[in-house]
Amino acid sequence: MILITALAFLFILGFSITIHEFGHFIFAKIFKIPVEKFSLGFGPPVIKKKIGETDFRIAWIPLGGYVKMAGEEDVDMPFQKSNVDNTPAPTPNFYDAPLLHRILVVLSGPLFNIFSGFLVLVLLYLFYGTYVNPHLRIRVEKGSYAEKVGFQDFDSLISINNTLLHSWDELEQFWESNRGNNMTFLLKRKGEIIRIEIPAMNDSLFLNPYVPPVVGSLKRDGPAYRAGMAFNDTVVKIEGDTIKIWDDFVARVRRSKNIPLHIKWLHKGELKSAIITPVPYYDPILNDTVGQIGIVMPLKKVYVTPSRAISMAARRSAELIYFTLKTFYKLIKGEISRKVLGGPIAIARLTGESARWGFESLLSLLSVISINLGLVNLFPIPALDGGHILVGVIEAIRRKRFSKKTRLIIQQIGFAIIFLLIIYVTFNDLTR
């Protein structure tokens, strides 16, 4: 498993970094700016080969990469005095290029990351399809709005505003697209067709699906898998308490990290049981470490058309961008703990988890990492792409370039900030 995690980690990191640096490289070539180095990783090269004017290399420290264009400071040795000299920069060089060209060269790396993340999602939906919640039976809480308007436990939804429903996902999408309009539900109750009218409202969907505690899929080598659980098994009891719905099962497991649970389940009609200990898992959405045993509820795989794959990928990419920016905004405001920040160790852990679920899950993580890498690089921190853009804009405003020494100092400050951030997130990873 360590080998699989290592290979998966290198695949995800290698892909994301290569795409990012290729964006810089290709736009530098478009604007005829000589590229002296194309490096995956930092430090001394493990492998290198010169093609034309460019020295292509793979270096020892796999924490990023860089493209060094003519006239730029050497990223590999930002703190060494030898980087500051009075040797005239070659012509043409990066700093001789028009500001717009420089901004496009710098911007291309993050944009290639975001676009490649989008393309991975398109391919994922196109070749692997997507998973939807097929359950259209509902559960109704006592005193809820759903109960007041006439819904009952185990009603089966048929349609909404004459649109047939095939999954819970379709219901949620329809609701979000038609908020503020009157809604008409058709449902089946004990063999009878019932019609329920809902007046216009802007609230979120007030219904919850009834999902039985059935195993849809298992993580290889997860606690449930090792205990002998299998696809389509039904959980019936935890610590003597009867389990009837999926949400109750998940809630019990999540609050029981590192606590052994006596779980009973049905396997092809035969009652089985085992002591299963939920392992800790950090959930960034909940901002908490919860227990998990490595199973997923039953989902239905559906295949989509190319146009649908593109629209779904665009929507998912937008959601990822929004979620990432919202998370950083909340971090700055102090609304969520800085412990949500993860570094290389957290990425390696996530990669290992995804690899154990399968290649499809690994590709999904790749899209997330690639899009996040693009966004993070746009932050206005010296040494990141956003910092380079900010420096270029400041130079344009003051109508004067910074000296080579000043640029190097800015770069040193940037590397110091990044180095401290790496130490901080690594500490988070180790103590999480």
TORKOL-4160 file (C-alpha; in steps of 0.2 Angstrom, whole numbers, padded with zeros to 4 digits, m for minus):
432
<pt num="1" X="0000" Y="0000" Z="0000"/>
<pt num="2" X="0014" Y="0012" Z="0004"/>
<pt num="3" X="0021" Y="0009" Z="m0014"/>
<pt num="4" X="0004" Y="0012" Z="m0022"/>
<pt num="5" X="0002" Y="0028" Z="m0011"/>
<pt num="6" X="0019" Y="0034" Z="m0017"/>
<pt num="7" X="0016" Y="0031" Z="m0035"/>
<pt num="8" X="m0001" Y="0039" Z="m0035"/>
<pt num="9" X="0006" Y="0054" Z="m0026"/>
<pt num="10" X="0020" Y="0056" Z="m0039"/>
<pt num="11" X="0007" Y="0054" Z="m0053"/>
<pt num="12" X="m0005" Y="0068" Z="m0046"/>
<pt num="13" X="0009" Y="0079" Z="m0041"/>
<pt num="14" X="0019" Y="0076" Z="m0057"/>
<pt num="15" X="0004" Y="0079" Z="m0068"/>
<pt num="16" X="m0001" Y="0095" Z="m0060"/>
<pt num="17" X="0016" Y="0103" Z="m0059"/>
<pt num="18" X="0020" Y="0098" Z="m0077"/>
<pt num="19" X="0004" Y="0105" Z="m0084"/>
<pt num="20" X="0007" Y="0121" Z="m0074"/>
<pt num="21" X="0025" Y="0124" Z="m0080"/>
<pt num="22" X="0020" Y="0119" Z="m0098"/>
<pt num="23" X="0008" Y="0133" Z="m0098"/>
<pt num="24" X="0022" Y="0145" Z="m0094"/>
<pt num="25" X="0033" Y="0137" Z="m0107"/>
<pt num="26" X="0021" Y="0137" Z="m0121"/>
<pt num="27" X="0016" Y="0155" Z="m0119"/>
<pt num="28" X="0034" Y="0161" Z="m0117"/>
<pt num="29" X="0038" Y="0152" Z="m0134"/>
<pt num="30" X="0022" Y="0161" Z="m0142"/>
<pt num="31" X="0030" Y="0177" Z="m0137"/>
<pt num="32" X="0047" Y="0172" Z="m0142"/>
<pt num="33" X="0055" Y="0174" Z="m0124"/>
<pt num="34" X="0069" Y="0161" Z="m0122"/>
<pt num="35" X="0067" Y="0148" Z="m0109"/>
<pt num="36" X="0083" Y="0142" Z="m0101"/>
<pt num="37" X="0076" Y="0129" Z="m0089"/>
<pt num="38" X="0061" Y="0118" Z="m0087"/>
<pt num="39" X="0062" Y="0110" Z="m0070"/>
<pt num="40" X="0050" Y="0098" Z="m0061"/>
<pt num="41" X="0056" Y="0099" Z="m0043"/>
<pt num="42" X="0069" Y="0110" Z="m0035"/>
<pt num="43" X="0087" Y="0107" Z="m0031"/>
<pt num="44" X="0101" Y="0097" Z="m0040"/>
<pt num="45" X="0094" Y="0088" Z="m0056"/>
<pt num="46" X="0092" Y="0069" Z="m0055"/>
<pt num="47" X="0089" Y="0069" Z="m0074"/>
<pt num="48" X="0092" Y="0082" Z="m0087"/>
<pt num="49" X="0093" Y="0085" Z="m0105"/>
<pt num="50" X="0096" Y="0100" Z="m0116"/>
<pt num="51" X="0084" Y="0102" Z="m0131"/>
<pt num="52" X="0088" Y="0118" Z="m0141"/>
<pt num="53" X="0090" Y="0133" Z="m0128"/>
<pt num="54" X="0081" Y="0124" Z="m0114"/>
<pt num="55" X="0088" Y="0113" Z="m0101"/>
<pt num="56" X="0074" Y="0101" Z="m0096"/>
<pt num="57" X="0077" Y="0093" Z="m0079"/>
<pt num="58" X="0069" Y="0082" Z="m0065"/>
<pt num="59" X="0076" Y="0088" Z="m0048"/>
<pt num="60" X="0077" Y="0080" Z="m0031"/>
<pt num="61" X="0064" Y="0090" Z="m0021"/>
<pt num="62" X="0046" Y="0086" Z="m0028"/>
<pt num="63" X="0038" Y="0101" Z="m0020"/>
<pt num="64" X="0034" Y="0111" Z="m0036"/>
<pt num="65" X="0043" Y="0116" Z="m0052"/>
<pt num="66" X="0048" Y="0131" Z="m0062"/>
<pt num="67" X="0052" Y="0138" Z="m0079"/>
<pt num="68" X="0067" Y="0150" Z="m0080"/>
<pt num="69" X="0066" Y="0162" Z="m0094"/>
<pt num="70" X="0080" Y="0173" Z="m0100"/>
<pt num="71" X="0083" Y="0188" Z="m0088"/>
<pt num="72" X="0075" Y="0180" Z="m0073"/>
<pt num="73" X="0083" Y="0175" Z="m0057"/>
<pt num="74" X="0088" Y="0157" Z="m0054"/>
<pt num="75" X="0074" Y="0149" Z="m0043"/>
<pt num="76" X="0085" Y="0135" Z="m0038"/>
<pt num="77" X="0097" Y="0146" Z="m0028"/>
<pt num="78" X="0086" Y="0161" Z="m0022"/>
<pt num="79" X="0097" Y="0165" Z="m0006"/>
<pt num="80" X="0114" Y="0164" Z="m0014"/>
<pt num="81" X="0124" Y="0179" Z="m0017"/>
<pt num="82" X="0130" Y="0173" Z="m0033"/>
<pt num="83" X="0113" Y="0176" Z="m0040"/>
<pt num="84" X="0115" Y="0195" Z="m0039"/>
<pt num="85" X="0127" Y="0201" Z="m0052"/>
<pt num="86" X="0129" Y="0215" Z="m0065"/>
<pt num="87" X="0129" Y="0204" Z="m0080"/>
<pt num="88" X="0118" Y="0211" Z="m0093"/>
<pt num="89" X="0102" Y="0201" Z="m0096"/>
<pt num="90" X="0102" Y="0192" Z="m0113"/>
<pt num="91" X="0091" Y="0200" Z="m0126"/>
<pt num="92" X="0077" Y="0196" Z="m0129"/>
<pt num="93" X="0072" Y="0192" Z="m0111"/>
<pt num="94" X="0057" Y="0191" Z="m0100"/>
<pt num="95" X="0058" Y="0209" Z="m0093"/>
<pt num="96" X="0060" Y="0216" Z="m0110"/>
<pt num="97" X="0043" Y="0209" Z="m0115"/>
<pt num="98" X="0028" Y="0220" Z="m0115"/>
<pt num="99" X="0018" Y="0220" Z="m0098"/>
<pt num="100" X="0003" Y="0211" Z="m0106"/>
<pt num="101" X="0014" Y="0197" Z="m0113"/>
<pt num="102" X="0023" Y="0195" Z="m0096"/>
<pt num="103" X="0006" Y="0194" Z="m0087"/>
<pt num="104" X="m0001" Y="0181" Z="m0100"/>
<pt num="105" X="0015" Y="0171" Z="m0098"/>
<pt num="106" X="0013" Y="0171" Z="m0079"/>
<pt num="107" X="m0006" Y="0168" Z="m0079"/>
<pt num="108" X="m0005" Y="0154" Z="m0091"/>
<pt num="109" X="0002" Y="0142" Z="m0078"/>
<pt num="110" X="m0013" Y="0143" Z="m0066"/>
<pt num="111" X="m0025" Y="0144" Z="m0081"/>
<pt num="112" X="m0018" Y="0128" Z="m0088"/>
<pt num="113" X="m0020" Y="0120" Z="m0071"/>
<pt num="114" X="m0038" Y="0125" Z="m0070"/>
<pt num="115" X="m0042" Y="0120" Z="m0088"/>
<pt num="116" X="m0033" Y="0103" Z="m0086"/>
<pt num="117" X="m0044" Y="0100" Z="m0070"/>
<pt num="118" X="m0059" Y="0104" Z="m0080"/>
<pt num="119" X="m0054" Y="0092" Z="m0094"/>
<pt num="120" X="m0050" Y="0078" Z="m0082"/>
<pt num="121" X="m0068" Y="0080" Z="m0076"/>
<pt num="122" X="m0075" Y="0080" Z="m0093"/>
<pt num="123" X="m0065" Y="0063" Z="m0097"/>
<pt num="124" X="m0071" Y="0056" Z="m0080"/>
<pt num="125" X="m0089" Y="0060" Z="m0083"/>
<pt num="126" X="m0088" Y="0054" Z="m0102"/>
<pt num="127" X="m0079" Y="0037" Z="m0099"/>
<pt num="128" X="m0084" Y="0033" Z="m0081"/>
<pt num="129" X="m0101" Y="0041" Z="m0080"/>
<pt num="130" X="m0107" Y="0049" Z="m0064"/>
<pt num="131" X="m0115" Y="0042" Z="m0048"/>
<pt num="132" X="m0133" Y="0048" Z="m0043"/>
<pt num="133" X="m0143" Y="0044" Z="m0028"/>
<pt num="134" X="m0157" Y="0033" Z="m0035"/>
<pt num="135" X="m0168" Y="0034" Z="m0019"/>
<pt num="136" X="m0184" Y="0043" Z="m0022"/>
<pt num="137" X="m0193" Y="0037" Z="m0006"/>
<pt num="138" X="m0193" Y="0051" Z="0007"/>
<pt num="139" X="m0192" Y="0052" Z="0026"/>
<pt num="140" X="m0201" Y="0065" Z="0035"/>
<pt num="141" X="m0196" Y="0073" Z="0052"/>
<pt num="142" X="m0210" Y="0076" Z="0065"/>
<pt num="143" X="m0216" Y="0095" Z="0065"/>
<pt num="144" X="m0206" Y="0098" Z="0049"/>
<pt num="145" X="m0213" Y="0109" Z="0034"/>
<pt num="146" X="m0213" Y="0093" Z="0024"/>
<pt num="147" X="m0226" Y="0085" Z="0036"/>
<pt num="148" X="m0236" Y="0101" Z="0037"/>
<pt num="149" X="m0239" Y="0101" Z="0018"/>
<pt num="150" X="m0244" Y="0083" Z="0018"/>
<pt num="151" X="m0228" Y="0072" Z="0015"/>
<pt num="152" X="m0227" Y="0056" Z="0024"/>
<pt num="153" X="m0213" Y="0044" Z="0028"/>
<pt num="154" X="m0209" Y="0032" Z="0013"/>
<pt num="155" X="m0219" Y="0042" Z="0000"/>
<pt num="156" X="m0211" Y="0038" Z="m0017"/>
<pt num="157" X="m0208" Y="0054" Z="m0028"/>
<pt num="158" X="m0214" Y="0052" Z="m0046"/>
<pt num="159" X="m0213" Y="0069" Z="m0053"/>
<pt num="160" X="m0211" Y="0088" Z="m0050"/>
<pt num="161" X="m0220" Y="0101" Z="m0061"/>
<pt num="162" X="m0223" Y="0086" Z="m0073"/>
<pt num="163" X="m0205" Y="0082" Z="m0075"/>
<pt num="164" X="m0202" Y="0064" Z="m0071"/>
<pt num="165" X="m0189" Y="0060" Z="m0058"/>
<pt num="166" X="m0175" Y="0047" Z="m0060"/>
<pt num="167" X="m0164" Y="0051" Z="m0045"/>
<pt num="168" X="m0163" Y="0062" Z="m0030"/>
<pt num="169" X="m0150" Y="0073" Z="m0039"/>
<pt num="170" X="m0162" Y="0077" Z="m0053"/>
<pt num="171" X="m0174" Y="0083" Z="m0039"/>
<pt num="172" X="m0161" Y="0094" Z="m0031"/>
<pt num="173" X="m0156" Y="0102" Z="m0048"/>
<pt num="174" X="m0174" Y="0105" Z="m0053"/>
<pt num="175" X="m0177" Y="0113" Z="m0036"/>
<pt num="176" X="m0162" Y="0124" Z="m0037"/>
<pt num="177" X="m0166" Y="0130" Z="m0055"/>
<pt num="178" X="m0185" Y="0134" Z="m0051"/>
<pt num="179" X="m0184" Y="0142" Z="m0033"/>
<pt num="180" X="m0197" Y="0155" Z="m0032"/>
<pt num="181" X="m0210" Y="0146" Z="m0042"/>
<pt num="182" X="m0225" Y="0136" Z="m0037"/>
<pt num="183" X="m0221" Y="0117" Z="m0036"/>
<pt num="184" X="m0232" Y="0102" Z="m0039"/>
<pt num="185" X="m0226" Y="0085" Z="m0033"/>
<pt num="186" X="m0234" Y="0069" Z="m0039"/>
<pt num="187" X="m0230" Y="0054" Z="m0027"/>
<pt num="188" X="m0235" Y="0036" Z="m0023"/>
<pt num="189" X="m0242" Y="0031" Z="m0006"/>
<pt num="190" X="m0247" Y="0014" Z="m0003"/>
<pt num="191" X="m0252" Y="0011" Z="m0021"/>
<pt num="192" X="m0261" Y="0028" Z="m0022"/>
<pt num="193" X="m0256" Y="0043" Z="m0032"/>
<pt num="194" X="m0255" Y="0059" Z="m0022"/>
<pt num="195" X="m0254" Y="0077" Z="m0028"/>
<pt num="196" X="m0246" Y="0090" Z="m0017"/>
<pt num="197" X="m0245" Y="0109" Z="m0021"/>
<pt num="198" X="m0231" Y="0119" Z="m0014"/>
<pt num="199" X="m0232" Y="0138" Z="m0015"/>
<pt num="200" X="m0217" Y="0148" Z="m0021"/>
<pt num="201" X="m0203" Y="0149" Z="m0009"/>
<pt num="202" X="m0184" Y="0153" Z="m0010"/>
<pt num="203" X="m0178" Y="0141" Z="0004"/>
<pt num="204" X="m0167" Y="0125" Z="0001"/>
<pt num="205" X="m0176" Y="0109" Z="m0003"/>
<pt num="206" X="m0185" Y="0103" Z="0013"/>
<pt num="207" X="m0186" Y="0085" Z="0009"/>
<pt num="208" X="m0174" Y="0071" Z="0014"/>
<pt num="209" X="m0172" Y="0054" Z="0005"/>
<pt num="210" X="m0175" Y="0038" Z="0014"/>
<pt num="211" X="m0158" Y="0028" Z="0011"/>
<pt num="212" X="m0157" Y="0010" Z="0018"/>
<pt num="213" X="m0141" Y="0006" Z="0027"/>
<pt num="214" X="m0135" Y="m0005" Z="0013"/>
<pt num="215" X="m0117" Y="m0006" Z="0007"/>
<pt num="216" X="m0115" Y="0001" Z="m0010"/>
<pt num="217" X="m0096" Y="m0001" Z="m0012"/>
<pt num="218" X="m0081" Y="m0004" Z="0000"/>
<pt num="219" X="m0063" Y="0003" Z="0001"/>
<pt num="220" X="m0050" Y="m0010" Z="m0002"/>
<pt num="221" X="m0041" Y="m0014" Z="0015"/>
<pt num="222" X="m0054" Y="m0003" Z="0024"/>
<pt num="223" X="m0060" Y="m0008" Z="0042"/>
<pt num="224" X="m0077" Y="m0015" Z="0034"/>
<pt num="225" X="m0068" Y="m0024" Z="0020"/>
<pt num="226" X="m0056" Y="m0032" Z="0033"/>
<pt num="227" X="m0071" Y="m0037" Z="0044"/>
<pt num="228" X="m0079" Y="m0047" Z="0029"/>
<pt num="229" X="m0093" Y="m0035" Z="0024"/>
<pt num="230" X="m0097" Y="m0036" Z="0005"/>
<pt num="231" X="m0107" Y="m0026" Z="m0008"/>
<pt num="232" X="m0126" Y="m0026" Z="m0005"/>
<pt num="233" X="m0125" Y="m0031" Z="0014"/>
<pt num="234" X="m0137" Y="m0023" Z="0025"/>
<pt num="235" X="m0132" Y="m0016" Z="0042"/>
<pt num="236" X="m0145" Y="m0020" Z="0055"/>
<pt num="237" X="m0137" Y="m0016" Z="0072"/>
<pt num="238" X="m0123" Y="m0006" Z="0080"/>
<pt num="239" X="m0120" Y="m0009" Z="0098"/>
<pt num="240" X="m0137" Y="m0017" Z="0100"/>
<pt num="241" X="m0146" Y="m0002" Z="0093"/>
<pt num="242" X="m0157" Y="m0005" Z="0077"/>
<pt num="243" X="m0151" Y="0004" Z="0062"/>
<pt num="244" X="m0165" Y="0008" Z="0049"/>
<pt num="245" X="m0158" Y="0022" Z="0039"/>
<pt num="246" X="m0141" Y="0026" Z="0031"/>
<pt num="247" X="m0139" Y="0043" Z="0040"/>
<pt num="248" X="m0141" Y="0035" Z="0057"/>
<pt num="249" X="m0128" Y="0023" Z="0053"/>
<pt num="250" X="m0115" Y="0036" Z="0046"/>
<pt num="251" X="m0119" Y="0047" Z="0062"/>
<pt num="252" X="m0115" Y="0033" Z="0074"/>
<pt num="253" X="m0098" Y="0028" Z="0064"/>
<pt num="254" X="m0093" Y="0046" Z="0063"/>
<pt num="255" X="m0094" Y="0050" Z="0081"/>
<pt num="256" X="m0085" Y="0034" Z="0086"/>
<pt num="257" X="m0067" Y="0036" Z="0079"/>
<pt num="258" X="m0055" Y="0024" Z="0087"/>
<pt num="259" X="m0069" Y="0016" Z="0097"/>
<pt num="260" X="m0073" Y="m0002" Z="0093"/>
<pt num="261" X="m0091" Y="m0005" Z="0088"/>
<pt num="262" X="m0100" Y="m0022" Z="0088"/>
<pt num="263" X="m0109" Y="m0021" Z="0071"/>
<pt num="264" X="m0122" Y="m0034" Z="0064"/>
<pt num="265" X="m0126" Y="m0035" Z="0046"/>
<pt num="266" X="m0136" Y="m0047" Z="0034"/>
<pt num="267" X="m0126" Y="m0055" Z="0020"/>
<pt num="268" X="m0137" Y="m0065" Z="0008"/>
<pt num="269" X="m0149" Y="m0068" Z="0022"/>
<pt num="270" X="m0137" Y="m0073" Z="0034"/>
<pt num="271" X="m0133" Y="m0063" Z="0050"/>
<pt num="272" X="m0115" Y="m0059" Z="0053"/>
<pt num="273" X="m0106" Y="m0048" Z="0066"/>
<pt num="274" X="m0089" Y="m0041" Z="0070"/>
<pt num="275" X="m0080" Y="m0029" Z="0080"/>
<pt num="276" X="m0076" Y="m0015" Z="0068"/>
<pt num="277" X="m0066" Y="0001" Z="0074"/>
<pt num="278" X="m0069" Y="0017" Z="0064"/>
<pt num="279" X="m0052" Y="0025" Z="0058"/>
<pt num="280" X="m0050" Y="0044" Z="0060"/>
<pt num="281" X="m0053" Y="0054" Z="0044"/>
<pt num="282" X="m0051" Y="0072" Z="0043"/>
<pt num="283" X="m0066" Y="0080" Z="0034"/>
<pt num="284" X="m0062" Y="0097" Z="0027"/>
<pt num="285" X="m0081" Y="0101" Z="0024"/>
<pt num="286" X="m0085" Y="0098" Z="0042"/>
<pt num="287" X="m0068" Y="0104" Z="0048"/>
<pt num="288" X="m0067" Y="0090" Z="0060"/>
<pt num="289" X="m0059" Y="0073" Z="0062"/>
<pt num="290" X="m0073" Y="0059" Z="0061"/>
<pt num="291" X="m0073" Y="0040" Z="0061"/>
<pt num="292" X="m0075" Y="0030" Z="0045"/>
<pt num="293" X="m0075" Y="0011" Z="0041"/>
<pt num="294" X="m0073" Y="0013" Z="0022"/>
<pt num="295" X="m0091" Y="0010" Z="0014"/>
<pt num="296" X="m0102" Y="0021" Z="0003"/>
<pt num="297" X="m0121" Y="0020" Z="0001"/>
<pt num="298" X="m0128" Y="0013" Z="m0014"/>
<pt num="299" X="m0127" Y="0024" Z="m0029"/>
<pt num="300" X="m0132" Y="0022" Z="m0047"/>
<pt num="301" X="m0120" Y="0024" Z="m0061"/>
<pt num="302" X="m0127" Y="0034" Z="m0076"/>
<pt num="303" X="m0117" Y="0038" Z="m0092"/>
<pt num="304" X="m0119" Y="0055" Z="m0100"/>
<pt num="305" X="m0118" Y="0063" Z="m0117"/>
<pt num="306" X="m0102" Y="0073" Z="m0122"/>
<pt num="307" X="m0112" Y="0089" Z="m0120"/>
<pt num="308" X="m0119" Y="0084" Z="m0103"/>
<pt num="309" X="m0101" Y="0079" Z="m0098"/>
<pt num="310" X="m0095" Y="0096" Z="m0102"/>
<pt num="311" X="m0109" Y="0105" Z="m0093"/>
<pt num="312" X="m0107" Y="0094" Z="m0078"/>
<pt num="313" X="m0088" Y="0097" Z="m0078"/>
<pt num="314" X="m0090" Y="0116" Z="m0080"/>
<pt num="315" X="m0102" Y="0116" Z="m0065"/>
<pt num="316" X="m0091" Y="0105" Z="m0054"/>
<pt num="317" X="m0076" Y="0116" Z="m0058"/>
<pt num="318" X="m0085" Y="0131" Z="m0053"/>
<pt num="319" X="m0091" Y="0123" Z="m0037"/>
<pt num="320" X="m0073" Y="0118" Z="m0033"/>
<pt num="321" X="m0067" Y="0136" Z="m0037"/>
<pt num="322" X="m0081" Y="0144" Z="m0026"/>
<pt num="323" X="m0078" Y="0132" Z="m0012"/>
<pt num="324" X="m0059" Y="0135" Z="m0012"/>
<pt num="325" X="m0060" Y="0154" Z="m0012"/>
<pt num="326" X="m0074" Y="0153" Z="0001"/>
<pt num="327" X="m0063" Y="0143" Z="0012"/>
<pt num="328" X="m0048" Y="0155" Z="0011"/>
<pt num="329" X="m0060" Y="0169" Z="0014"/>
<pt num="330" X="m0067" Y="0161" Z="0030"/>
<pt num="331" X="m0049" Y="0157" Z="0035"/>
<pt num="332" X="m0044" Y="0176" Z="0033"/>
<pt num="333" X="m0059" Y="0181" Z="0044"/>
<pt num="334" X="m0055" Y="0168" Z="0057"/>
<pt num="335" X="m0072" Y="0159" Z="0054"/>
<pt num="336" X="m0064" Y="0142" Z="0052"/>
<pt num="337" X="m0048" Y="0134" Z="0060"/>
<pt num="338" X="m0032" Y="0136" Z="0051"/>
<pt num="339" X="m0030" Y="0117" Z="0054"/>
<pt num="340" X="m0040" Y="0115" Z="0038"/>
<pt num="341" X="m0024" Y="0119" Z="0028"/>
<pt num="342" X="m0015" Y="0104" Z="0022"/>
<pt num="343" X="0002" Y="0101" Z="0014"/>
<pt num="344" X="0011" Y="0087" Z="0005"/>
<pt num="345" X="0008" Y="0074" Z="0019"/>
<pt num="346" X="m0011" Y="0078" Z="0018"/>
<pt num="347" X="m0011" Y="0077" Z="m0001"/>
<pt num="348" X="m0001" Y="0060" Z="0001"/>
<pt num="349" X="m0014" Y="0053" Z="0013"/>
<pt num="350" X="m0029" Y="0059" Z="0002"/>
<pt num="351" X="m0020" Y="0051" Z="m0013"/>
<pt num="352" X="m0018" Y="0035" Z="m0004"/>
<pt num="353" X="m0036" Y="0035" Z="0001"/>
<pt num="354" X="m0041" Y="0038" Z="m0017"/>
<pt num="355" X="m0030" Y="0025" Z="m0024"/>
<pt num="356" X="m0038" Y="0012" Z="m0013"/>
<pt num="357" X="m0055" Y="0017" Z="m0020"/>
<pt num="358" X="m0049" Y="0015" Z="m0037"/>
<pt num="359" X="m0042" Y="0024" Z="m0053"/>
<pt num="360" X="m0059" Y="0034" Z="m0055"/>
<pt num="361" X="m0057" Y="0041" Z="m0037"/>
<pt num="362" X="m0039" Y="0045" Z="m0041"/>
<pt num="363" X="m0044" Y="0055" Z="m0056"/>
<pt num="364" X="m0057" Y="0064" Z="m0047"/>
<pt num="365" X="m0044" Y="0070" Z="m0034"/>
<pt num="366" X="m0032" Y="0075" Z="m0048"/>
<pt num="367" X="m0045" Y="0087" Z="m0054"/>
<pt num="368" X="m0047" Y="0095" Z="m0037"/>
<pt num="369" X="m0028" Y="0096" Z="m0034"/>
<pt num="370" X="m0025" Y="0104" Z="m0051"/>
<pt num="371" X="m0039" Y="0117" Z="m0050"/>
<pt num="372" X="m0033" Y="0121" Z="m0032"/>
<pt num="373" X="m0015" Y="0122" Z="m0037"/>
<pt num="374" X="m0020" Y="0135" Z="m0051"/>
<pt num="375" X="m0030" Y="0145" Z="m0038"/>
<pt num="376" X="m0017" Y="0145" Z="m0025"/>
<pt num="377" X="m0004" Y="0151" Z="m0037"/>
<pt num="378" X="m0014" Y="0166" Z="m0041"/>
<pt num="379" X="m0013" Y="0173" Z="m0023"/>
<pt num="380" X="m0002" Y="0189" Z="m0023"/>
<pt num="381" X="0012" Y="0181" Z="m0013"/>
<pt num="382" X="0030" Y="0185" Z="m0020"/>
<pt num="383" X="0037" Y="0170" Z="m0029"/>
<pt num="384" X="0020" Y="0164" Z="m0034"/>
<pt num="385" X="0012" Y="0168" Z="m0050"/>
<pt num="386" X="0000" Y="0181" Z="m0042"/>
<pt num="387" X="0015" Y="0189" Z="m0034"/>
<pt num="388" X="0024" Y="0191" Z="m0051"/>
<pt num="389" X="0008" Y="0199" Z="m0059"/>
<pt num="390" X="0007" Y="0211" Z="m0044"/>
<pt num="391" X="0025" Y="0216" Z="m0046"/>
<pt num="392" X="0023" Y="0219" Z="m0065"/>
<pt num="393" X="0007" Y="0230" Z="m0062"/>
<pt num="394" X="0017" Y="0240" Z="m0049"/>
<pt num="395" X="0031" Y="0242" Z="m0061"/>
<pt num="396" X="0019" Y="0248" Z="m0074"/>
<pt num="397" X="0011" Y="0261" Z="m0062"/>
<pt num="398" X="0027" Y="0268" Z="m0056"/>
<pt num="399" X="0034" Y="0267" Z="m0074"/>
<pt num="400" X="0050" Y="0260" Z="m0069"/>
<pt num="401" X="0057" Y="0242" Z="m0067"/>
<pt num="402" X="0064" Y="0236" Z="m0050"/>
<pt num="403" X="0082" Y="0233" Z="m0050"/>
<pt num="404" X="0088" Y="0215" Z="m0051"/>
<pt num="405" X="0093" Y="0216" Z="m0033"/>
<pt num="406" X="0076" Y="0222" Z="m0028"/>
<pt num="407" X="0068" Y="0208" Z="m0038"/>
<pt num="408" X="0079" Y="0195" Z="m0029"/>
<pt num="409" X="0074" Y="0202" Z="m0012"/>
<pt num="410" X="0056" Y="0201" Z="m0016"/>
<pt num="411" X="0059" Y="0183" Z="m0022"/>
<pt num="412" X="0068" Y="0179" Z="m0006"/>
<pt num="413" X="0054" Y="0186" Z="0004"/>
<pt num="414" X="0042" Y="0175" Z="m0006"/>
<pt num="415" X="0052" Y="0160" Z="m0003"/>
<pt num="416" X="0053" Y="0163" Z="0015"/>
<pt num="417" X="0034" Y="0165" Z="0016"/>
<pt num="418" X="0031" Y="0149" Z="0007"/>
<pt num="419" X="0044" Y="0140" Z="0017"/>
<pt num="420" X="0035" Y="0145" Z="0033"/>
<pt num="421" X="0019" Y="0140" Z="0026"/>
<pt num="422" X="0025" Y="0123" Z="0021"/>
<pt num="423" X="0032" Y="0120" Z="0039"/>
<pt num="424" X="0015" Y="0126" Z="0046"/>
<pt num="425" X="0004" Y="0115" Z="0035"/>
<pt num="426" X="0016" Y="0100" Z="0038"/>
<pt num="427" X="0014" Y="0103" Z="0057"/>
<pt num="428" X="m0005" Y="0103" Z="0054"/>
<pt num="429" X="m0003" Y="0086" Z="0044"/>
<pt num="430" X="0007" Y="0078" Z="0058"/>
<pt num="431" X="m0004" Y="0083" Z="0072"/>
<pt num="432" X="m0021" Y="0080" Z="0063"/>
